[in-house]
Amino acid sequence: SVAARAGGAGTPFTTWILQQEMEEKIDGELAVVLSSIGLACKQIASLVQRAGLQGMTGLAGETNVQGEDQKKLDVISNDVFCDVLRQTGRTGVIASEEEDVPVAVEETFGGNYVVVFDPLDGSSNIDAAVSTGSIWGIYESDSTCIPDFGTEDAAKIEEKCVMNVCQPGNNLLCAGYCMYSSSTILVLTLGEGVYGFTLDPTVGEFIMSHDNIKVPESGKIYSFNEGNYDMWTPGLKKYMDSLKTGGAEQGTKPYSARYIGSLVGDFHRTILYGGIYGYPGDSKNPNGKLRLLYECAPMSFIAEQAGGMGSTGKERVLDVVPEKFHQRVPFFTGSKKEVQYLESFM
Ligand code: P6P
């Protein structure tokens, strides 16, 4: 008989999850949650691929809590993630960029896990068929914040859900993203390395294509929206200017600029090719634009597990304890040497 593959390239995602469970890296509950996230990503990939054909581009006519116009696909992708996670019966709280507040999954709050996610990040790119992505993080539910649906009112339940969700990234059990681009790639970490799975549309399954991703130690690619340059601090301007004449090794080859304007696409290229992605704070938005809970913390967990860094410019993103659900932080991530060089200017 063909011995079951012990992981490695070519392993289907479903098989890999079962192997992690057999090796007791995850329990059966988390295995179910991960499989359901894989299903949500396949459903969203299908929607994104057909968006232009099914009249799903354009605006949904509503705005989210961030005051951003919600694209039709934003709303649909959020529903996909919420429905799939509820149906697992293993999630206690789900928290989405698209929802005003975290939501307790009443039917099964006994679920062990809290899932935070951005169902379709970079959705402003959808109308131009530019890459987008889903981002998620999974925490253990905080046993001191389990609401009592029998006795507590909605305000108390909401308060406990927000407390349960606002955990530092150091507590993450799993972080991942799925990029919808020239191919559909699901990348995740369970705390022991970073693995990438490419969707084989002929099978309808994610197949391992990246076995233990490692970020190059350095890389001469920078990914910032330089349109904000005039609003940056003097230190950051000095840093950016230095990249034009070689960066840490002044007088050597200048850096190349690559900016998709979609975090998942820019991040994925950065961890594979090396370099740095940054969304700094500026005079208009001192904490930048990206959200801590469901963008910067999961991406930082992945970056660190791949041997890179995730920094606010002053500290590890994973050390930041969220005070607010939709809290923003300045974000710099990628090759260790590149992020350390940036931090020396902050
Ligand atoms: P800007 C997309 O809206 C997003 O949240 C990230 O995906 C992306 O990296 C960033 O904002 C782009 O922002 O201000 O450069 O358009």
Residues whose N, C-alpha, C, O or C-beta is under 5 A from the ligand:
A	BS01	P6P	D121 G122 N225 G261 S262 L263
